Amino acid sequence: MKLLTNPIFLKMALVLFASGFAFFMAVLMMRRMRKSLDQDASLPETSTSPDQLPLHTYHAVIQQLKQQKHELLALQQADQRRAKTSESISAAVLSNLSSGVLFFDSNGLVRQANQAAKSILGIASPSGMDAAAIFRSTCGPTSSLDGTTSTLAESVNITLHDGIPLKRLAVDYLTPSRDRRMIEVTASRVPAADGTVLGVACLISDQTEISDIRRQIDLRGEMSAEMALALRASLVTISGYAQQLALNRDPDLARQLASDIATEAKHLDHTIGGFLAEDTKARAVRTSG
């Protein structure tokens, strides 16, 4: 009892209790910290903001983004080069075609024309013109679509709006410089990949030389028929004179018949010579053309 009332003993006991309590709290806090560290180590990696990322990870992400941007720019440049190459090839093909090509857009206006089309139509710059303005100086055959007759310009517009193709329509065309030509036109609608209508492509060929050759052939046929008739008549006449000459003994009449035969033979030679001259001239024209 005296020990419990001793102040020194009480102080030592209090210090011992405080030390034990502090040791116990320290052990408890160390266990909690260890448990928290174990839980953090077992958790999967989660996304963090740029401010929380380590410096090397941040630079790696930036570098990857730059690389992706560079690859995207390279793809865009490659697409642009392919598009330009395709346009160059198309332009080269169109420029080297002997037939004219006109492209009317969805509004019916010319957006593209090659050099052959400009030369055939005699129009230096058809861009922006419609079919009525380009083909206003045409005459001759008209097209028949669904039982109705239409001019060349109307046929192109029908192809644009209704999709009915125009096949090999030959018309007489008068250029702005008043040169008459025979042209043959084919038109078809041009669809886009999504099904919309881009416009109408017209193929124009100059058939003037072929038409002239056909007319020359027809003319030569008529001339051949006329020459055959003239040749037959001359031969009949000469044959008649020869028979009379063979049966007649009168010297004067014989001289007259011989003169008539010579005159008819000269006329026959002139007819054949004229036909051969026209044939030679036609061959020279075809050769020079």
GICOR-V902444 format. One record per pair of residues at least 24 apart in sequence whose ideal C-beta (glycine too) atoms are under 10 Angstrom apart, sorted by the first residue. I is the first residue (numbers start at 1). GAP is how many residues later the second one is. Records with the same first field share a line. If there is no record, write none. Layout:
I->GAP / GAP
This chain:
97->106 / 108
98->107 / 108
99->85 / 87 / 104 / 105 / 106 / 107
100->26 / 83 / 85 / 102 / 103 / 104 / 105 / 106
101->100 / 101 / 102 / 103
102->24 / 25 / 27 / 29 / 32 / 33 / 54 / 83 / 85 / 97 / 98 / 99 / 100 / 101 / 102
103->24 / 87 / 95 / 96 / 97 / 98 / 99
104->25 / 26 / 27 / 30 / 52 / 53 / 55 / 56 / 83 / 85 / 86 / 94 / 95 / 96 / 97 / 98
105->55 / 85 / 92 / 93 / 94 / 95
106->54 / 55 / 83 / 84 / 86 / 90 / 91 / 92 / 93 / 94
107->53 / 92
108->24 / 45 / 48 / 49 / 52 / 53 / 91 / 92
109->24 / 90
110->24 / 89 / 92
111->87 / 88
112->87 / 89
113->89 / 91
114->90
116->88 / 89 / 90
117->85 / 86 / 87
119->56 / 87
120->53 / 55 / 61 / 63 / 84 / 85 / 86 / 88
121->52 / 54 / 55 / 60 / 62 / 83 / 85
122->51 / 52 / 53 / 54 / 55 / 56 / 57 / 59
123->52 / 53
124->52
130->26 / 27
131->24 / 25 / 26 / 28 / 29 / 54 / 56 / 69 / 71
132->24 / 25
134->39 / 68 / 70
135->36 / 38 / 48 / 50 / 67 / 69
136->37 / 38
137->34 / 35 / 36 / 37 / 38 / 39 / 41 / 43
138->31 / 33 / 34 / 35 / 36 / 45 / 47
139->32 / 33 / 34 / 35 / 41
140->29 / 30 / 31 / 32 / 33 / 42
141->28 / 29 / 30 / 31
142->27 / 29
143->24 / 25 / 26 / 28 / 42 / 44
144->25
152->31 / 33 / 35 / 50
155->30 / 32 / 47
156->29 / 31 / 44 / 46
157->30 / 43
158->29 / 42
159->27 / 28 / 29 / 30 / 40 / 41 / 42 / 43
160->27 / 29 / 30 / 37 / 39 / 40
161->28 / 36 / 39
162->27
163->25 / 26 / 28 / 34 / 37
164->24 / 25
165->24 / 35
166->34 / 36 / 37
168->35 / 37
170->35 / 37 / 40 / 41
171->36
172->36 / 39
173->31 / 33 / 35
179->29
180->28
181->25 / 26 / 27 / 28 / 30
182->24 / 25 / 26 / 27 / 28 / 29 / 30 / 32
183->24 / 25 / 28
184->26 / 27
208->81
209->76 / 77 / 80
212->70 / 73 / 74 / 77
213->69 / 72 / 73 / 76
216->62 / 63 / 65 / 66 / 67 / 69 / 70
217->65
219->59 / 63
220->55 / 58 / 59 / 62
223->48 / 51 / 52 / 55 / 56
224->51 / 55
226->45 / 49
227->41 / 44 / 45 / 47 / 48 / 49
230->37 / 38 / 40 / 41 / 42 / 45
231->37 / 40 / 41 / 44
233->31 / 34 / 35 / 38
234->30 / 31 / 32 / 33 / 34 / 35 / 37 / 38
235->29 / 33
236->28
237->24 / 26 / 27 / 28 / 30 / 31
238->24 / 25 / 26 / 27 / 29 / 30
240->24
241->24
